[in-house]
Amino acid sequence: MIPACFSNPNTPSNSTTPQNQMPQNLTTCIYQTQICNSQTHLTLTWSKSLFSHSLTIHTPDLFSITLSLYPSTFSLFRTPQKGSKSIYLTHHHYRKIKLYWDFTRAEFTRNSAEPDSAFYIAVVCNSRLEFFAGDLQDELTRRAGLVGSRYPAESTQLARREHVFGRRSYVTRPEFMGSKHEIEIECGGGVLRVKVDGAIVLLVKRLGWKFRGNERILVGGLEVVFYWDVFNWVSNSCGPKKSGGLGVFVFQVGDGVPTWPEMVGPEKRLLRKSLSAAGPLPPTSPSSCSVLQWAEESGSEGGRSSSSSIRSCGSSGGGGGFSLLLYAWRNE
C-alpha cells in the first residue's frame, strides 16, 4: 500500500522529526527472489543518521532483522561488522535459514548509507545460496562452505526507494540496467532542473502551474519516464509560514507496474512521524493525489516523444522493468 505523500500546507514544520534524529540517507532496495522454494519480495533498507548506521533485511511473513553497521558515529569502540544468524521459518515447517554478512572493509560514497563495494549479504537455506548482494562471493563460499552452490537462485531488483534531504538540491546515484549514474534534482525560483551526470536533461518552468507532470528523459542513452509532484513545496512556499515539505519523484524503466512493498524499520518510522505531524488529509484535497498512483496507472504512457538516439530499455529480467522512487525532504 502506498502511503500518502504530502503534508498539510497549514501544518508548522517544527512538529516534524528533530534534525538530530533525521536520517542523512535512507535507501530501500526491493528484490524478487526465492527463499526455501517460495517466491517473495526481499527488501534491504540502509539507514544512516548522525548517531547510527543500520541495515534492515525484511521478507513478508518470513523474517525481519536489523543489523547495526556502526553503534554510533561518535563511538570509540565499534562492534564487529561481520556475523551470521540462524532463523527458523515457522511457516515453512520450521525450516532453518542462515544469514551471513560482512562489512569490515565496506566502502561508501560520501554520506551514502549503502556500501559501494567490499561487502556481502547472503541468505542460505539447506546449504543453498538463495540470495546474495555484494561483491565478495568467493569469501562467502569459503566461509559458509557452500560447495556446489556457488551461484544463488536468480534474484531481480525490481525497485529502489530513496529518501534524500536538502534545501534546493537532491542527489542520488542509482544504477539503471547495470550502469551507475548521478542524478541531481534542483528546485528554486519556480524552476525544476533534472541533471544526469552533470548535464541538464529536463527543465520545468512556471512550477507554480506545473507542480505535477511527466516527461521522457535520457539516462545514459536509456529511455526513462520521469514523474514529479512538488505540490507540497509550491503550497508551503506560498503560505503565510514558509516551511519544508516533501517532493516525490519516480523514474520508471520498462512497461511494468512499479512494485512498492511495505515500509519497515527506520523508513516506516520516518513516514509515520511525518504523516502524524501533518494530520489527516481530506479526501478532496489536491495533496491526497499521489504521483505514485499516477505512475502505476500510467505505466510507460505519456510524456514527449524522444529522439532516435534512445536505446531500448527492455526489462530488468523479471519482465516488469525497474523503478526508482525518490522522496526529497526539504529542510528549511
Backbone bond lengths (Angstrom), bond angles and torsions (degrees), N, CA, C in turn:
res aa  C-N    CA-C-N  psi(-1)  N-CA   C-N-CA  omega(-1)  CA-C   N-CA-C  phi
1 M - - - 1.461 - - 1.526 108.50 -
2 I 1.323 116.17 136.52 1.458 121.83 -178.34 1.515 109.03 -88.35
3 P 1.338 118.96 125.45 1.459 120.55 178.07 1.510 111.37 -73.66
4 A 1.333 115.55 158.82 1.465 119.25 174.59 1.516 108.95 -60.37
5 C 1.324 116.30 145.11 1.460 119.96 -170.80 1.512 114.01 -103.04
6 F 1.299 117.32 -14.98 1.451 117.60 -169.67 1.515 111.45 -126.82
7 S 1.306 115.80 145.73 1.448 121.49 178.16 1.516 110.17 -94.41
8 N 1.331 114.73 166.41 1.449 120.73 178.76 1.525 109.38 -71.08
9 P 1.339 118.36 124.37 1.476 120.03 -177.24 1.520 112.85 -59.64
10 N 1.345 118.92 -22.11 1.453 121.28 -177.99 1.511 113.23 -86.57
11 T 1.342 117.31 -2.10 1.456 120.76 -178.33 1.514 110.50 -83.53
12 P 1.336 119.60 125.72 1.464 121.11 178.22 1.517 110.68 -62.48
13 S 1.328 115.62 147.72 1.452 120.11 -176.70 1.510 112.69 -78.52
14 N 1.343 120.12 -12.45 1.454 120.32 -176.53 1.511 112.73 -76.01
15 S 1.342 118.35 -0.30 1.453 120.74 178.06 1.515 112.36 -95.95
16 T 1.321 117.48 3.04 1.444 120.65 -178.98 1.516 110.63 -84.42
17 T 1.345 114.99 -177.53 1.453 120.72 -176.96 1.513 111.31 -61.11
18 P 1.351 119.35 134.80 1.462 121.56 177.94 1.515 110.82 -56.90
19 Q 1.344 116.07 147.09 1.458 120.49 -175.34 1.522 112.33 -62.96
20 N 1.350 117.53 -32.53 1.458 118.20 -178.02 1.522 112.19 -74.13
21 Q 1.370 117.14 -11.09 1.449 120.55 176.44 1.524 111.92 -105.21
22 M 1.317 117.32 -11.47 1.459 121.55 -177.58 1.526 109.52 -71.15
23 P 1.351 117.85 131.72 1.462 119.60 177.83 1.520 111.36 -60.71
24 Q 1.316 115.50 143.42 1.458 120.06 172.69 1.521 109.75 -80.00
25 N 1.319 115.90 -29.79 1.448 121.56 179.20 1.523 108.37 -156.93
26 L 1.329 116.47 135.76 1.458 121.24 -179.15 1.519 108.05 -144.32
27 T 1.339 116.31 120.29 1.460 122.00 -174.70 1.517 110.20 -133.61
28 T 1.339 116.55 134.56 1.457 121.83 175.07 1.519 109.19 -120.62
29 C 1.329 116.76 123.72 1.463 122.66 175.87 1.527 108.12 -103.42
30 I 1.326 116.81 129.99 1.456 122.70 -172.93 1.526 109.04 -113.57
31 Y 1.335 116.04 122.24 1.458 122.12 -176.32 1.527 110.64 -119.33
32 Q 1.328 115.04 148.50 1.461 121.93 166.92 1.511 106.34 -99.89
33 T 1.327 117.50 119.64 1.459 120.47 -175.69 1.525 110.30 -144.83
34 Q 1.306 115.70 -174.16 1.461 121.74 -179.53 1.520 109.12 -129.10
35 I 1.332 116.38 124.91 1.460 122.38 177.58 1.520 108.41 -120.65
36 C 1.314 116.71 116.19 1.476 122.26 179.56 1.522 111.00 52.64
37 N 1.322 115.73 50.56 1.471 123.65 175.99 1.526 114.02 68.37
38 S 1.334 118.19 15.65 1.464 121.65 177.98 1.522 109.70 -120.41
39 Q 1.332 116.11 127.55 1.457 120.28 176.47 1.529 109.17 -70.87
40 T 1.316 116.83 135.89 1.456 120.74 -178.06 1.525 110.40 -156.90
41 H 1.332 116.04 165.39 1.456 121.79 170.10 1.517 108.54 -93.22
42 L 1.314 116.56 134.34 1.459 121.94 174.78 1.521 107.23 -120.32
43 T 1.325 116.09 130.26 1.465 120.28 -179.43 1.521 110.16 -117.68
44 L 1.323 114.88 140.10 1.462 123.18 172.87 1.514 106.99 -114.35
45 T 1.333 117.17 114.16 1.455 121.92 -179.82 1.515 109.47 -108.98
46 W 1.332 115.72 111.01 1.460 122.67 179.98 1.523 108.67 -97.44
47 S 1.328 117.03 128.74 1.463 120.66 -177.89 1.520 110.01 -134.28
48 K 1.336 114.99 134.03 1.456 120.62 177.73 1.511 109.26 -135.57
49 S 1.333 116.04 125.21 1.456 122.06 176.52 1.527 108.35 -128.54
50 L 1.308 115.71 -172.58 1.463 119.90 -178.48 1.520 111.37 -64.50
51 F 1.345 116.84 -30.94 1.456 120.43 -172.89 1.519 114.26 -113.77
52 S 1.317 119.85 -2.31 1.466 119.34 -177.28 1.522 111.10 -155.22
53 H 1.323 114.13 162.70 1.458 122.48 177.13 1.520 105.87 -148.69
54 S 1.332 117.39 115.35 1.463 119.72 -171.15 1.525 111.76 -141.10
55 L 1.334 114.42 165.59 1.456 123.56 174.46 1.521 108.34 -131.83
56 T 1.341 116.66 127.64 1.458 121.78 174.63 1.522 108.72 -109.70
57 I 1.335 116.61 123.28 1.463 123.26 177.50 1.518 107.09 -105.34
58 H 1.335 117.14 125.50 1.465 120.18 -173.30 1.522 111.10 -140.76
59 T 1.329 116.01 134.84 1.457 122.29 168.60 1.525 107.24 -130.83
60 P 1.332 119.17 131.02 1.464 121.36 -176.49 1.525 112.18 -57.73
61 D 1.325 115.58 130.82 1.468 123.13 175.35 1.523 114.09 65.86
62 L 1.339 117.77 7.99 1.460 119.70 179.18 1.519 111.33 -116.05
63 F 1.324 116.99 -65.13 1.465 118.73 179.79 1.511 109.63 -162.27
64 S 1.318 114.99 161.43 1.458 122.89 174.71 1.515 107.60 -149.50
65 I 1.314 116.83 130.06 1.463 121.09 -177.57 1.521 109.02 -145.25
66 T 1.322 116.60 142.78 1.459 122.26 177.34 1.522 109.46 -114.99
67 L 1.325 115.42 128.41 1.461 122.27 178.89 1.516 108.98 -108.53
68 S 1.313 117.08 137.37 1.458 121.70 177.61 1.516 108.99 -94.23
69 L 1.338 116.01 114.89 1.454 119.51 177.76 1.518 110.85 -76.07
70 Y 1.334 116.04 -39.36 1.452 122.57 173.48 1.521 107.21 -139.09
71 P 1.331 118.89 134.51 1.469 119.29 177.67 1.513 112.50 -67.38
72 S 1.341 117.26 -31.97 1.462 121.06 -179.18 1.510 109.36 -167.00
73 T 1.329 115.51 145.50 1.458 120.23 176.70 1.524 111.37 -60.93
74 F 1.355 116.50 -30.67 1.458 120.94 -175.96 1.524 112.70 -101.06
75 S 1.342 116.93 9.62 1.453 119.90 -176.86 1.525 110.73 -72.66
76 L 1.332 116.15 136.59 1.461 121.00 176.97 1.520 111.27 -81.41
77 F 1.339 116.86 -24.70 1.460 121.50 -177.79 1.519 108.57 -121.84
78 R 1.305 116.50 114.74 1.454 121.64 -178.67 1.524 110.14 -99.04
79 T 1.326 116.41 134.46 1.452 120.46 178.52 1.522 109.43 -71.52
80 P 1.342 118.21 156.48 1.465 120.76 179.04 1.524 110.83 -58.80
81 Q 1.324 115.75 142.18 1.458 120.83 -179.57 1.518 110.94 -101.69
82 K 1.310 116.44 25.10 1.452 122.08 179.78 1.517 108.33 -130.82
83 G 1.324 116.80 132.80 1.454 118.07 -178.10 1.514 112.40 -172.22
84 S 1.339 114.23 -176.13 1.460 121.77 177.42 1.520 108.52 -153.33
85 K 1.320 116.11 160.52 1.459 120.75 -179.67 1.521 109.60 -154.35
86 S 1.326 115.93 135.10 1.462 121.67 175.74 1.518 109.70 -93.90
87 I 1.320 116.41 137.37 1.457 122.78 179.95 1.523 108.53 -131.40
88 Y 1.336 116.42 132.96 1.458 121.68 178.16 1.524 109.31 -99.85
89 L 1.326 116.27 124.89 1.457 122.41 -178.01 1.524 109.25 -90.84
90 T 1.329 116.50 108.15 1.468 120.81 -176.02 1.526 112.28 -69.43
91 H 1.326 117.44 -25.28 1.469 120.13 179.96 1.519 112.05 -84.95
92 H 1.314 117.02 0.72 1.468 121.09 179.59 1.530 109.73 -126.64
93 H 1.336 115.74 47.33 1.467 121.50 177.85 1.527 111.73 53.48
94 Y 1.346 114.64 42.85 1.457 122.65 177.78 1.531 112.29 56.61
95 R 1.286 115.71 34.29 1.462 119.65 176.82 1.525 109.21 -69.07
96 K 1.312 116.15 140.33 1.464 120.73 -176.62 1.524 110.85 -97.84
97 I 1.332 114.69 134.46 1.451 120.45 169.40 1.530 107.38 -118.68
98 K 1.316 115.78 161.20 1.452 119.80 179.94 1.519 109.35 -132.70
99 L 1.328 115.19 132.96 1.458 122.25 177.17 1.520 109.33 -99.74
100 Y 1.313 115.57 138.82 1.471 122.01 174.27 1.519 108.15 -126.82
101 W 1.330 115.74 142.54 1.470 119.55 175.66 1.519 110.36 -150.80
102 D 1.316 115.57 153.63 1.461 121.66 178.62 1.522 108.53 -153.15
103 F 1.344 116.39 114.79 1.460 122.61 178.55 1.527 111.16 -122.51
104 T 1.323 117.08 18.42 1.464 119.88 -174.34 1.526 112.60 -62.51
105 R 1.331 117.39 -29.52 1.469 120.65 -179.61 1.522 112.28 -119.19
106 A 1.307 117.00 16.06 1.464 120.94 -174.78 1.522 111.68 -59.96
107 E 1.323 115.66 139.00 1.462 122.21 179.05 1.531 109.36 -110.65
108 F 1.333 115.44 134.56 1.455 121.84 -177.17 1.526 110.17 -121.19
109 T 1.322 116.01 150.28 1.460 121.96 176.57 1.517 109.52 -95.71
110 R 1.326 117.20 117.72 1.461 123.38 177.38 1.515 110.78 49.55
111 N 1.340 117.53 -121.77 1.460 120.73 -177.68 1.521 113.21 -97.63
112 S 1.319 116.97 18.66 1.458 120.63 -177.70 1.527 111.42 -63.90
113 A 1.341 116.04 139.38 1.460 120.87 176.27 1.520 111.59 -82.40
114 E 1.327 116.61 -22.38 1.464 122.30 -177.19 1.523 110.19 -98.18
115 P 1.340 118.11 130.05 1.464 119.81 -179.76 1.522 111.84 -70.51
116 D 1.332 115.32 151.47 1.458 121.39 178.02 1.524 111.97 -89.66
117 S 1.336 116.44 -35.62 1.463 119.45 -174.97 1.523 110.22 -160.62
118 A 1.351 115.01 174.71 1.468 123.85 175.70 1.528 111.95 61.07
119 F 1.328 117.17 50.01 1.465 121.87 177.55 1.523 108.91 -157.35
120 Y 1.331 116.36 169.76 1.465 119.96 169.73 1.526 110.51 -157.96
121 I 1.335 114.10 153.49 1.460 124.71 171.79 1.519 105.94 -134.50
122 A 1.325 117.20 134.49 1.458 119.68 -176.36 1.518 110.96 -143.27
123 V 1.333 114.34 148.07 1.464 122.01 173.27 1.521 107.09 -120.40
124 V 1.341 116.64 124.74 1.462 122.75 -177.28 1.515 109.00 -119.88
125 C 1.332 116.81 134.23 1.469 122.45 176.65 1.522 108.52 -134.71
126 N 1.339 116.14 123.68 1.465 121.35 -178.39 1.526 111.78 53.17
127 S 1.343 115.01 45.21 1.462 122.71 178.67 1.522 112.88 63.63
128 R 1.320 117.17 15.18 1.466 121.08 177.13 1.520 108.37 -110.09
129 L 1.322 115.92 134.69 1.458 121.92 178.35 1.525 108.72 -78.22
130 E 1.343 115.98 107.94 1.456 121.48 -175.48 1.531 112.98 -90.38
131 F 1.329 115.86 -34.14 1.464 119.52 -179.13 1.517 108.60 -147.36
132 F 1.338 114.97 141.14 1.467 119.67 179.28 1.519 109.09 -145.33
133 A 1.332 116.51 134.99 1.460 122.99 172.41 1.514 107.66 -134.85
134 G 1.321 116.56 134.22 1.456 120.73 -179.12 1.512 111.56 129.36
135 D 1.332 116.24 -163.26 1.456 120.42 -176.73 1.528 113.34 -138.32
136 L 1.340 117.15 18.95 1.466 120.76 -179.86 1.526 110.44 -121.08
137 Q 1.328 115.97 50.97 1.458 119.33 -175.43 1.526 112.76 -68.52
138 D 1.321 117.82 -32.07 1.463 120.06 177.98 1.521 110.86 -63.08
139 E 1.329 116.61 -40.17 1.465 119.78 178.54 1.522 111.24 -65.57
140 L 1.329 116.49 -39.68 1.463 119.46 177.22 1.522 110.87 -63.48
141 T 1.328 117.36 -42.32 1.464 121.20 -178.92 1.521 111.21 -59.42
142 R 1.327 116.03 -42.66 1.470 119.38 178.60 1.530 110.87 -69.49
143 R 1.306 117.04 -40.98 1.472 120.74 -176.72 1.524 111.85 -67.41
144 A 1.349 116.97 -44.73 1.463 120.59 -175.45 1.522 113.19 -91.32
145 G 1.328 117.22 -5.97 1.463 120.24 179.79 1.515 112.26 63.97
146 L 1.317 117.15 44.18 1.460 121.35 -176.22 1.521 109.99 -87.40
147 V 1.309 116.79 69.36 1.455 121.36 -179.63 1.526 109.44 -70.99
148 G 1.332 115.61 129.77 1.461 119.93 176.98 1.513 114.14 78.06
149 S 1.332 118.39 4.45 1.474 119.96 178.97 1.523 109.05 -132.90
150 R 1.326 114.07 48.91 1.461 120.23 -176.20 1.526 111.69 -62.02
151 Y 1.333 116.50 -39.52 1.447 119.72 -175.29 1.530 110.30 -105.72
152 P 1.316 116.89 133.10 1.464 120.12 -178.66 1.515 112.16 -76.16
153 A 1.344 115.19 165.77 1.456 119.37 172.08 1.535 108.59 -59.53
154 E 1.323 116.51 151.03 1.461 120.63 -174.69 1.526 111.46 -61.91
155 S 1.329 115.65 126.94 1.460 122.21 176.32 1.525 107.87 -122.39
156 T 1.320 116.62 137.69 1.456 121.98 -177.70 1.516 109.53 -120.22
157 Q 1.334 116.62 128.47 1.452 119.10 174.68 1.524 108.02 -81.34
158 L 1.336 115.70 115.60 1.455 121.92 -177.13 1.523 112.40 -87.48
159 A 1.332 115.00 -35.74 1.466 117.63 -172.29 1.518 109.94 -158.39
160 R 1.322 112.73 165.94 1.462 121.38 177.83 1.522 106.94 -141.13
161 R 1.322 116.50 132.72 1.460 121.79 -176.99 1.526 107.65 -125.68
162 E 1.343 116.01 122.22 1.463 120.10 -176.36 1.519 111.27 -124.82
163 H 1.327 115.31 146.31 1.457 122.86 171.69 1.523 106.73 -115.94
164 V 1.331 116.52 118.43 1.458 121.27 179.86 1.524 108.46 -121.24
165 F 1.325 115.85 154.73 1.457 121.37 -171.31 1.524 109.64 -130.41
166 G 1.327 116.69 139.01 1.449 120.56 179.56 1.517 110.94 -178.84
167 R 1.322 115.59 -167.54 1.466 121.38 178.51 1.526 111.37 -111.83
168 R 1.329 116.03 -50.51 1.464 119.26 179.32 1.519 112.28 -128.70
169 S 1.326 117.12 -19.88 1.457 120.94 -175.07 1.529 110.28 -123.89
170 Y 1.355 115.73 136.63 1.460 122.03 -178.14 1.520 108.29 -134.44
171 V 1.325 116.33 124.24 1.460 121.08 -171.64 1.521 110.16 -120.36
172 T 1.322 115.81 137.66 1.460 122.56 173.73 1.519 108.42 -137.31
173 R 1.324 116.43 153.60 1.471 121.52 -178.72 1.525 109.68 -128.79
174 P 1.334 116.99 71.10 1.455 120.39 -177.47 1.523 112.51 -84.44
175 E 1.313 114.99 173.99 1.455 122.12 177.44 1.523 108.59 -115.71
176 F 1.327 116.63 123.98 1.453 121.99 177.10 1.522 108.99 -112.58
177 M 1.314 116.26 114.36 1.460 122.95 177.00 1.530 111.62 50.91
178 G 1.342 115.89 47.59 1.446 121.46 174.70 1.511 116.01 86.32
179 S 1.336 118.15 0.02 1.459 121.41 -178.87 1.522 110.27 -123.60
180 K 1.338 116.92 126.78 1.454 121.56 -179.35 1.530 110.98 -85.53
181 H 1.339 114.83 143.17 1.456 121.12 178.88 1.523 109.45 -141.83
182 E 1.330 115.21 153.27 1.462 120.43 174.19 1.525 108.26 -99.39
183 I 1.327 115.30 121.88 1.462 121.57 178.64 1.523 108.71 -113.39
184 E 1.311 116.14 127.78 1.461 121.31 178.97 1.526 109.47 -122.82
185 I 1.320 115.69 131.37 1.459 121.80 176.74 1.522 108.03 -113.23
186 E 1.329 116.69 123.80 1.455 122.31 179.02 1.520 108.91 -116.70
187 C 1.312 115.95 138.38 1.456 120.30 179.20 1.517 108.84 -138.31
188 G 1.337 116.27 121.32 1.457 120.61 179.59 1.510 110.66 -177.95
189 G 1.340 116.15 147.10 1.449 120.46 179.02 1.508 114.06 63.86
190 G 1.330 116.69 27.94 1.455 120.03 179.91 1.510 114.40 75.68
191 V 1.348 117.37 16.78 1.461 122.08 -178.34 1.526 109.96 -128.18
192 L 1.329 116.07 137.35 1.465 122.63 175.32 1.524 108.73 -110.93
193 R 1.341 116.84 124.36 1.459 121.98 178.55 1.515 109.47 -117.31
194 V 1.323 115.66 136.16 1.453 121.70 175.22 1.518 108.07 -118.49
195 K 1.337 116.46 121.67 1.459 121.88 -179.87 1.529 109.82 -114.48
196 V 1.321 115.51 140.19 1.463 122.23 174.25 1.516 107.79 -121.82
197 D 1.316 116.75 116.14 1.466 122.73 -177.80 1.529 110.97 53.57
198 G 1.338 115.62 39.91 1.456 121.71 175.20 1.509 116.04 89.27
199 A 1.336 118.54 -12.66 1.469 122.08 -178.22 1.526 109.98 -101.30
200 I 1.336 116.81 135.71 1.461 121.07 179.08 1.534 109.50 -73.08
201 V 1.337 116.60 123.53 1.469 121.25 179.11 1.522 111.68 -110.81
202 L 1.334 117.13 -13.15 1.464 119.71 179.00 1.522 108.92 -154.00
203 L 1.338 115.43 135.85 1.455 122.32 177.86 1.530 107.54 -132.15
204 V 1.329 115.99 117.52 1.464 121.27 -179.50 1.522 107.86 -112.50
205 K 1.344 116.59 114.22 1.457 121.48 179.04 1.533 109.81 -98.10
206 R 1.342 115.13 169.86 1.467 121.50 -178.95 1.531 110.86 50.19
207 L 1.337 114.51 54.84 1.457 120.98 -174.90 1.531 112.05 -64.72
208 G 1.335 116.41 -22.28 1.449 119.08 177.11 1.522 112.48 -61.51
209 W 1.342 116.79 -26.73 1.451 121.74 177.47 1.532 111.77 -101.22
210 K 1.316 116.24 -26.31 1.470 120.31 -176.64 1.527 110.93 -111.92
211 F 1.336 116.23 47.19 1.467 119.40 -177.14 1.524 112.59 -72.84
212 R 1.339 118.22 -13.84 1.462 122.01 172.25 1.518 108.56 -128.79
213 G 1.329 115.74 144.15 1.462 118.30 177.61 1.509 111.75 177.32
214 N 1.324 116.28 -179.20 1.460 121.57 175.42 1.519 109.43 -151.83
215 E 1.310 115.84 145.37 1.459 123.16 179.50 1.521 108.56 -145.17
216 R 1.312 115.31 157.44 1.464 120.56 171.99 1.528 108.55 -92.39
217 I 1.324 115.91 131.44 1.452 120.96 179.31 1.521 109.16 -129.17
218 L 1.334 115.85 171.67 1.460 121.83 177.84 1.526 109.83 -109.98
219 V 1.316 115.44 131.74 1.462 121.95 173.59 1.524 106.64 -123.70
220 G 1.320 116.81 99.52 1.456 120.60 -177.84 1.515 113.16 60.93
221 G 1.338 117.83 36.66 1.457 121.21 -178.91 1.512 113.96 83.38
222 L 1.311 117.19 -0.33 1.457 122.84 -178.82 1.518 109.97 -99.57
223 E 1.329 116.89 132.94 1.456 120.64 179.46 1.523 110.33 -76.59
224 V 1.322 115.78 126.30 1.462 122.92 -179.49 1.521 108.53 -131.35
225 V 1.333 116.70 133.41 1.462 120.62 174.34 1.523 108.00 -90.64
226 F 1.319 115.33 122.09 1.463 122.13 -175.61 1.526 109.56 -108.16
227 Y 1.351 116.18 123.76 1.461 122.87 177.02 1.528 108.44 -111.79
228 W 1.331 116.35 140.29 1.460 119.22 176.64 1.518 110.24 -134.90
229 D 1.321 115.74 149.95 1.461 122.78 174.38 1.516 107.90 -147.35
230 V 1.328 116.66 105.55 1.462 122.17 -178.92 1.526 110.27 -119.32
231 F 1.329 116.26 28.50 1.460 120.68 178.86 1.523 111.11 -55.09
232 N 1.319 115.99 -40.42 1.465 120.31 -178.69 1.522 111.72 -62.50
233 W 1.331 116.66 -41.20 1.460 120.82 178.78 1.532 110.82 -65.81
234 V 1.319 116.27 -45.76 1.457 120.56 -178.33 1.519 110.96 -63.71
235 S 1.340 116.99 -42.88 1.462 121.02 -178.68 1.518 111.59 -65.82
236 N 1.326 116.42 -44.86 1.458 119.73 -178.38 1.521 112.35 -66.46
237 S 1.333 117.34 -37.24 1.466 119.97 -177.65 1.524 112.03 -71.39
238 C 1.346 116.31 -20.02 1.463 119.97 -179.32 1.516 112.59 -98.77
239 G 1.331 117.94 -5.13 1.449 121.24 -176.13 1.516 112.28 -79.73
240 P 1.344 116.75 176.48 1.463 120.14 -179.93 1.519 112.54 -66.81
241 K 1.366 116.02 -26.72 1.457 120.36 177.62 1.521 108.52 -123.73
242 K 1.308 116.00 108.29 1.457 119.27 178.83 1.516 109.55 -69.05
243 S 1.332 116.28 131.27 1.464 120.40 -177.32 1.512 108.97 -143.71
244 G 1.317 115.64 -177.94 1.448 121.03 178.80 1.508 110.34 -76.49
245 G 1.307 116.48 -162.07 1.449 120.21 -179.69 1.502 110.53 169.70
246 L 1.305 114.91 -171.00 1.452 121.66 -174.81 1.520 110.24 -128.53
247 G 1.329 116.42 123.96 1.455 122.15 171.43 1.515 108.42 -103.89
248 V 1.331 116.70 143.58 1.463 121.28 -177.25 1.521 108.96 -121.89
249 F 1.336 116.04 130.64 1.462 121.72 -177.84 1.528 109.20 -134.40
250 V 1.335 115.96 140.09 1.462 121.78 178.44 1.518 108.83 -127.16
251 F 1.331 116.59 131.66 1.459 123.68 173.09 1.525 106.72 -113.15
252 Q 1.324 116.47 114.67 1.466 120.97 -173.52 1.525 110.83 -114.41
253 V 1.338 115.62 125.32 1.467 122.53 176.90 1.523 107.84 -113.58
254 G 1.314 117.53 128.20 1.458 120.37 179.01 1.518 111.84 92.00
255 D 1.333 114.89 -178.56 1.457 121.32 -172.19 1.521 113.42 -103.22
256 G 1.319 117.79 0.76 1.460 119.73 -176.04 1.514 112.48 -77.97
257 V 1.328 115.90 165.46 1.461 122.25 176.00 1.523 108.51 -82.94
258 P 1.336 119.38 131.68 1.466 121.70 -179.41 1.530 112.31 -56.21
259 T 1.318 115.71 144.33 1.459 122.11 178.99 1.515 109.27 -109.89
260 W 1.337 117.18 121.11 1.462 120.90 -178.36 1.529 109.98 -130.09
261 P 1.332 118.64 85.96 1.469 120.50 176.03 1.526 111.25 -62.67
262 E 1.324 116.23 169.86 1.453 121.67 -177.14 1.528 111.65 -60.57
263 M 1.315 115.41 152.71 1.452 121.58 175.64 1.525 109.23 -84.14
264 V 1.323 116.46 141.91 1.456 121.46 179.89 1.523 109.29 -134.26
265 G 1.332 115.87 166.48 1.454 121.87 173.57 1.512 113.38 58.86
266 P 1.331 117.56 -136.58 1.469 121.49 -175.57 1.523 112.89 -63.90
267 E 1.318 117.72 -29.62 1.466 120.32 179.33 1.524 110.24 -67.10
268 K 1.316 116.89 -43.11 1.464 121.26 178.89 1.523 111.03 -65.17
269 R 1.333 116.13 -39.87 1.474 119.57 -179.92 1.532 110.95 -66.23
270 L 1.339 116.76 -38.71 1.457 120.16 179.25 1.520 111.55 -61.98
271 L 1.338 117.04 -48.57 1.462 120.30 -179.68 1.519 111.40 -66.75
272 R 1.331 117.38 -37.93 1.463 120.46 -178.65 1.526 110.67 -63.27
273 K 1.335 117.23 -44.56 1.461 120.49 179.97 1.524 111.16 -65.72
274 S 1.325 116.04 -41.86 1.459 119.76 -177.49 1.518 111.71 -67.37
275 L 1.340 116.78 -43.29 1.454 120.44 -177.97 1.518 111.91 -73.06
276 S 1.335 117.01 -34.34 1.459 119.20 177.88 1.523 110.70 -68.05
277 A 1.337 116.56 -33.86 1.459 119.95 177.21 1.522 111.45 -69.63
278 A 1.351 115.50 -30.35 1.459 119.30 -178.31 1.517 112.27 -76.86
279 G 1.351 117.48 -26.76 1.448 120.44 -178.35 1.510 111.18 84.30
280 P 1.343 118.52 170.33 1.467 121.93 -178.09 1.520 111.74 -67.62
281 L 1.322 115.97 145.94 1.457 121.96 -179.79 1.521 109.48 -102.67
282 P 1.322 118.70 133.98 1.455 120.33 176.85 1.510 110.98 -65.89
283 P 1.359 118.38 143.35 1.465 120.87 -176.41 1.517 113.44 -58.84
284 T 1.348 117.74 -29.24 1.464 120.26 -176.70 1.515 113.18 -89.69
285 S 1.334 116.67 -1.64 1.458 119.36 -177.92 1.516 110.69 -69.29
286 P 1.355 118.77 137.39 1.458 120.70 177.24 1.521 112.04 -58.67
287 S 1.344 117.64 -28.05 1.456 120.35 -176.31 1.512 112.32 -72.54
288 S 1.350 118.10 -9.93 1.456 119.48 179.37 1.518 111.54 -85.21
289 C 1.346 117.40 -6.61 1.460 121.39 178.37 1.519 109.04 -83.19
290 S 1.311 118.05 117.59 1.454 121.46 -174.51 1.519 111.70 -96.72
291 V 1.325 115.65 134.43 1.460 120.18 175.50 1.520 110.06 -65.58
292 L 1.337 117.47 -22.50 1.464 120.54 177.55 1.521 110.72 -66.48
293 Q 1.329 116.35 -44.58 1.455 120.08 177.55 1.522 110.65 -64.79
294 W 1.311 115.67 -36.66 1.464 120.72 177.51 1.526 110.09 -62.44
295 A 1.332 116.71 -44.91 1.460 120.21 -179.48 1.522 110.80 -64.45
296 E 1.352 116.87 -37.84 1.456 120.10 179.12 1.525 110.87 -64.09
297 E 1.331 116.05 -40.86 1.459 120.15 -177.28 1.524 111.52 -75.43
298 S 1.330 116.09 -34.82 1.465 119.76 -174.65 1.513 112.68 -81.79
299 G 1.346 116.81 -29.77 1.458 120.02 -175.00 1.503 109.93 61.17
300 S 1.296 117.68 -126.78 1.462 120.97 -179.60 1.518 111.97 -99.60
301 E 1.335 118.81 11.28 1.459 120.97 -179.81 1.518 110.62 -80.02
302 G 1.293 116.38 164.77 1.463 122.10 177.43 1.503 111.62 85.90
303 G 1.350 115.40 173.22 1.459 120.43 179.61 1.514 111.34 86.12
304 R 1.286 115.20 168.84 1.460 120.91 -177.85 1.511 110.24 -84.20
305 S 1.294 115.60 155.51 1.455 119.55 175.79 1.519 109.13 -68.58
306 S 1.324 115.32 148.07 1.460 120.24 -174.99 1.518 110.61 -105.20
307 S 1.309 114.92 170.74 1.462 120.14 -176.38 1.515 110.97 -74.20
308 S 1.327 116.14 168.42 1.456 121.57 -177.08 1.509 112.97 -71.86
309 S 1.335 117.67 -9.50 1.458 120.32 -179.11 1.520 112.73 -81.39
310 I 1.335 116.65 -1.31 1.472 119.95 -177.91 1.516 109.88 -70.92
311 R 1.330 115.10 133.88 1.452 121.34 176.70 1.524 109.15 -90.55
312 S 1.312 117.39 139.77 1.464 121.03 179.60 1.513 110.12 -60.47
313 C 1.336 115.98 134.48 1.463 119.32 -174.69 1.500 111.96 -83.79
314 G 1.328 118.43 -28.35 1.457 119.77 -178.70 1.501 110.87 63.75
315 S 1.345 117.00 -144.45 1.462 122.05 178.53 1.496 108.97 -131.73
316 S 1.321 115.82 172.29 1.459 120.66 -176.42 1.515 112.47 -92.66
317 G 1.296 118.15 15.52 1.452 120.17 179.10 1.504 111.70 103.95
318 G 1.326 117.87 -23.68 1.442 120.54 179.47 1.511 111.62 -102.73
319 G 1.343 117.81 4.17 1.436 121.55 178.01 1.510 113.69 79.78
320 G 1.328 118.24 1.33 1.445 120.04 -175.38 1.504 114.15 -118.97
321 G 1.334 118.83 8.02 1.449 120.93 179.71 1.510 112.41 73.33
322 F 1.341 114.70 -158.56 1.465 121.16 -177.25 1.519 108.41 -143.78
323 S 1.347 116.13 143.34 1.459 121.29 -179.62 1.525 110.14 -130.08
324 L 1.322 115.44 137.88 1.460 122.29 172.30 1.523 107.26 -115.49
325 L 1.309 116.33 121.09 1.462 122.56 177.51 1.517 108.23 -109.31
326 L 1.321 115.98 125.24 1.464 121.63 -176.75 1.525 109.72 -118.45
327 Y 1.331 116.00 116.48 1.469 121.79 170.07 1.524 106.70 -94.92
328 A 1.323 117.42 115.65 1.461 122.47 -179.15 1.529 108.73 -106.11
329 W 1.326 115.84 109.50 1.470 122.05 -177.39 1.521 108.71 -94.84
330 R 1.322 115.24 122.22 1.457 119.77 -178.53 1.530 110.06 -89.31
331 N 1.329 115.70 124.59 1.456 122.47 176.08 1.521 109.41 -100.74
332 E 1.314 116.33 124.02 1.465 120.31 179.68 1.527 110.01 -106.13
